[in-house]
């Protein structure tokens, strides 16, 4: 595809570009100087030097734009004729109505189709144009004709008539969004939510088809008869994915409109820009809808560009008489007006709190009246919604997301991709269009109608089916015998004229009749007269040679007609036979290909199973003696009852979750052989010790007993030589993104590792499965030091900055086989190295086998999680010192060390290191309380008051991240706190029993100092004496646990563990709305009363996962709204 021509910029106020679209509104001829919303193009062509005939420069100084009438086509005639086409054999006639708008080189009129009275928009351009403009116009036709979305102006066809080319487009009768904003001086926030969501849906669709618009602005967003937003004018649209590149490419053309242009478009060099320029434009549009002017509006273009580069914009202030803009609206715009690699995708934009912070109107509430006047309904202006209004808003939001195919609601309700509903890349459609010989040649020929390729395909399929049925029907019908000659045979038009003694050339003058046009276009010929031919012939007489001659001529016509009919039937038979032969050849080829594919798959599977059998002894060798001993000890524990001192019920008497399988005789290998897996048998995944659900349940029983004991204790724990020094602080989750409605959860640890916990996800059964899918079991994934890798993606000294994963650390994968427990594998990251071409990383290649392909899918999901979390920062939790990668020399040293350490097998797996203790293997959420279980068994609980509790696997030691006492007390009393309190959080690290009794008076009066570091105070106390005693707690720390409601939180955790034990497994919690666990303690309360989303979900639970969502008023956490069940939403 030819790239757009770089045009010089003018330092003066830019003129209207020659490719500016016609606007669907009445033309405003009044000059407006420096209008903030006036569409202006940065790709404007230089105008010729003024001559004597040109207007004086003074007119330009007064704000008048120079005339470009020579670019425009002449006004169209009252009626415009569309040439005949397959869909319209007689052609179409349009009655030209009023002018809708004028662009740099196009005019736009209302067109009334004479037959149906349907109204369209007719965009008119000159048929003859410069070669560069021809290329641009051809690109516009090809791209726009392939856009089929409810929020994109529909392209119907294009044709040439009377030296002008006409584009027949969907008519948007309510003008443009720019007209509406200019008349209203800005819109209400509910209206901004409505239109921003529709525009985001269209942007997501364009990007999914590999197209960037590059000229999104309010003047290019039109309003149809129902006031829905429609994106139009694809004059600057371009492909970001091409068939030759097969990966994302970056454009370098300087184009767009100054007020809407993204900063990366202005940068010189080869870096270029991609689809994120449309996200920047969306941010500008939202700002303008809220405030009535673009954020960087200035007197000169250079000043606009400077302010855009520096993000120099200000929101109006109510103190200065400006409009009040909500913080949520300001924040969502700020996420888009930032660096390109930090801008969110449309789905992420729609999930921003702004779209739930206030009322979302229904489509029926956005009426044509709002073009001129603000809405009257009070819902558009309320600051605090009632429960009924909040529920209505949620329903309206869900409906609009599904209609526009954007946001998490649409993803949850989308059908699996099939051949019928999949989105096809535009470059593929253009290639198929070119192969069929349908690429539009500019200028269009007078007899050519360019229509969407999809429409042509449908007609071709219909014609093929009709022709095949007709040929088969004629083939099965015997040839008419002699009696058939008694009927009137088909006659040519000349023969009919001769039979009636009329001259044959009488119809050759004047306009072509409808009958001949129908014949010329391939339509069925009109039926001949039904009377026998003998009745219309003159009577035969011997003395009239002319009559004899006429009779002889008629007989010859009959004979010729019969011969022609027989030849036609023979030809139809031959064509039918050719069709049958072609179909048989195609079916044979398909059967042969399918047989070859099946044989190849069977051969591959047989090889994998053979290799697995050969490596069975190697598997045993890789298991260490410790693993064997642990396995033996577990078997012995199964035959033994727990100790009588345990508070938990015995293993034999505890209930099991319905549907849970017995683990006897179950192993990871046998499980993976019957269900889809990430790991191939040849990769030899290693079982994770004590990960079987029964072993986990036994550990939970002991944890429950310890929690009960600590809660019942009435004094601090005794300090012994073993407990005098606090254990190392475990790794904790400091940032996460919950996408459990579809995929799972991503997280970042305080040591910089990035991981994800994935629920059961559909996958292909094989690389040639033809769309067949199966469910992969839940899986976990973590890459150490990946946060540093993501943060250095713009560091030119870091050689792997463009790789999808860091190349210096193994990729840890863990798969949950249910009753068979967990299996793990460490993968060499170099398996997923991609080539970097011209500073752009290629996409991950499809897997060499189905197992590699499944890992590739998980890498892509992990990357999306990581990008989102890096973009939105991380929680400010003190992190222990970690090694960084400051220079390329360090990278090389680590890479060499890794190369020395890794001995790659044929499947490129790493010799098994010990399982990482900080890998999250299970996630559960109880409303707004999160729970993570790690590889070494320690648990983390996050509460909505910004506190965290981390318990070791035994429940003996606790790490408590808490608020300062004054902040915790204020939050509990008023539901609010200062942001500084988050920076002042610190950690207490003590035995759980000690933290539960922190403010109890102690026997020992020895003080260890006033340090706020609780772990160091505990250590000092233990070092002061070797005798058994209780610790001394500094006075300033004693009331912190109580102020942070610590005991109540431990009781909540105890109830969670008890529920797991009673129901027979990790994650087996009640999802019933009356009995599900809810935290009723302190949390921040939004004074506006905005409902908050609460989710109860598991990922990796015994017996399967489940998710339920509802909305809760934080002021009344005990009252929950109606459940929004994912399964019900899909139905």
GIDAHU-V190199 format. One record per run of one state. SS is the DSSP state (alpha for helix, beta for strand, coil for the rest). FROM is the first residue (numbers start at 1). TO is the last residue. If there is no record, write none. Layout:
SS&FROM&TO  SS&FROM&TO
//
This chain:
coil&1&56  alpha&57&61  coil&62&68  alpha&69&71  coil&72&78  beta&79&82  coil&83&91  beta&92&102  coil&103&106  beta&107&113  coil&114&118  beta&119&126  coil&127&130  alpha&131&144  coil&145&151  beta&152&152  coil&153&154  beta&155&161  coil&162&163  beta&164&169  coil&170&175  beta&176&176  alpha&177&184  coil&185&188  alpha&189&208  coil&209&210  beta&211&212  coil&213&217  alpha&218&220  beta&221&223  coil&224&228  beta&229&231  coil&232&237  beta&238&239  coil&240&240  beta&241&241  coil&242&247  beta&248&248  coil&249&250  beta&251&251  coil&252&257  alpha&258&260  coil&261&262  alpha&263&266  coil&267&272  beta&273&273  coil&274&275  alpha&276&291  coil&292&300  alpha&301&310  coil&311&317  alpha&318&320  coil&321&326  alpha&327&336  coil&337&339  alpha&340&342  coil&343&345  alpha&346&350  coil&351&352  alpha&353&355  coil&356&362  alpha&363&365  coil&366&367  alpha&368&371  coil&372&377  alpha&378&380  coil&381&386  alpha&387&404  coil&405&406  alpha&407&413  coil&414&425  alpha&426&435  coil&436&448  beta&449&451  coil&452&452  alpha&453&475  coil&476&481  alpha&482&486  coil&487&492  alpha&493&499  coil&500&513  alpha&514&520  coil&521&532  alpha&533&536  coil&537&544  alpha&545&614  coil&615&615  alpha&616&622  coil&623&624  alpha&625&638  coil&639&667  alpha&668&674  coil&675&680  alpha&681&683  coil&684&685  beta&686&687  coil&688&692  alpha&693&712  coil&713&717  beta&718&719  coil&720&732  beta&733&739  coil&740&743  beta&744&749  coil&750&753  beta&754&758  coil&759&760  beta&761&764  coil&765&772  beta&773&776  coil&777&778  beta&779&783  coil&784&785  alpha&786&791  coil&792&810  beta&811&816  coil&817&817  alpha&818&820  coil&821&821  beta&822&827  coil&828&828  alpha&829&832  coil&833&835  beta&836&837  coil&838&839  beta&840&841  coil&842&849  alpha&850&871  coil&872&887  alpha&888&901  coil&902&908  beta&909&909  coil&910&919  beta&920&927  coil&928&928  beta&929&934  coil&935&938  beta&939&942  coil&943&947  beta&948&951  coil&952&956  beta&957&962  coil&963&964  alpha&965&974  coil&975&979  alpha&980&983  coil&984&985  beta&986&991  alpha&992&996  coil&997&1013  alpha&1014&1024  coil&1025&1028  beta&1029&1030  coil&1031&1034  alpha&1035&1037  coil&1038&1039  alpha&1040&1043  coil&1044&1045  alpha&1046&1063  coil&1064&1090  beta&1091&1099  coil&1100&1106  beta&1107&1113  alpha&1114&1116  coil&1117&1119  beta&1120&1120  coil&1121&1123  beta&1124&1125  alpha&1126&1130  coil&1131&1131
//
